[in-house]
């Protein structure tokens, strides 16, 4: 339910007024230049749209536990020494780590940017990739979990929240 009323001094949401529409549009556009959604990354991976290299910045133990098929494994601490060896210079990079409670993908994105790459961070990380029911790869092969109804629609395979 949405209610339109005059803001009162007791509103915690409106104690700092929202930006004007032009400033807000610029802010949200800017965020899109730094972030990619799990569902959008999945759609591009599935369609082979290309245009970016997906990089898993987690440890070798985490990678072995499961990773996104087709991702390049490059732990954050190794990026300065090994990025050019594993990711062609000039590539757009999309980084991911565990999930929203971890800033590893942000650290990895920083390292790639510092090395001269254009980069985006995949919001939600490996956690939301797997929770949305997208394929995960490990030594045993590919597997899929049922979509978590709190992250993606159960019907339709969890491919998109529809937003």
N, C-alpha and C positions, 0 to 999 in steps of 0.2 A: 504494500500500500504506500503510495507516494502522497505526501501532503505538502501543499504550497502554503506557507504562512510567512509572516514577517519574522525575521530572525529576532530572537530575544537574547538578552545578556546571558541566559543560562545555556545556550546551545554550545556544546563542545565542538560540534562539527563546524559551526559558523563563527567561532570566536576569532578565527583568521578567515577573512572573506575569500571566496574563490577569485581566481584571476579573471581578467577580462577574457572574452572568447579568443581574441587574436593571440594573446600571450599563452593561453591554454593550448590552442592548436599548435603553436610553435613548440611548446614543451613536449606534448605527446608525440608529435612528429619526431622530435629529437630522440625520444626513447626508442622509437622504432628503428633508428639508425644504429642502436647499440644492442638490441635484444631481438631474439627470435622465439616464437612459441613452439613448444614440443609438437603440436599437431601440424604446424606449418613445415617444420623440419621433416617430420614423418611423410607428409604429402610430397615434398620434393625428393626425398630418398626413394619413395615408392615409385614415383613417376620418372625417376632418373633425370630430373630437371637440371641437375648439375649446378655449376656456378660457385660451389663452395666445397671446402674440405671440412668434414666433421671430425673434431679432435676430442678424445676422451683424455682428460688431464688427471685421472685418478691413478692410484698406485697399481703395481703389477698384480697384487693380491685382489684388488677390487675389479680390475679388468678380467682376471680369470674367473671371478664369480659371475660375471655376465657383463656384456657391453652391447652397444648398438651395432648391428651388422654394417660393415663398410666403414666404420669409424677408424681413424688412425689413433693408435695408443701413444701418447706422449705426455708423461707426467710433468707437471708444472715446473719442477726444479730442473728438468732436462731441456726445456724449451730454448733457452739461450744457446746452448751448445749443439742441439740437434734439429732445430726447426727447419733449417734450409735443407737438411738431409732427407727429411720425411715429408715436408710440405713445400711444394714448389714456390719460390719467391714470386710475389705478385698475386698469389691465391687469396681469395676471401676465405677466412677461417671462421667456423662456428665452434665454440668451445662448450663442453659440458663437464660437470663433475657429479657428485652424489645427488644433490637436490637443493631445495630452497633454504634449507638450514645450513648450507655450506657455501662459502664464498670462493671455493676452489676454481670454479669456472671464471669468476671475475679476475682472480689472480692470473690464471692462464691467459685470459683475454688481454690483460695488461702486458704480459710478457710478449705475446705476439705483436701487439701494437708497438711496443718498444723496439721490436725487431723489424719493424717496417711493414707489417701485414695489416690489411683492413680486416676487422674482426667484429663478430657479434657473439653474444652469450646466449645459450639456449636456456630460457627460463624453465625452471622445474627440474632440470637435470635428468639423470638416469632414473631417479625415483619416479618422476611423473611420466617419463617414457614408458616404463614398465607398468605403472599403475593404470595407464590408459590402454593397456593391452597390446602394445606394439611389440614387434619381435625383438627378442633378446638372444644373443649368441654366447655360447661358452664352449668348452672342450667337447661337450656331448652333442653340440649342434644348435639348431634354432629351437626356440620354445616361445610360447605366448601364454600369458596369464589372462584370465577373464578381466575385462575392464572393471576398475573400481567405480561403483556408481556415484561416488563423491567427486570423481574427476572427469568422467566421460559417460555419455549415455550407454547403458547396457545394450539396448537394441542398436543395431547398425554397426556393431563391432567396435564401438568406442573410437572410431576414426576422427571424430570432430565433435566439439561441444556445440557447434552451430553458431558460434558468435561471429 
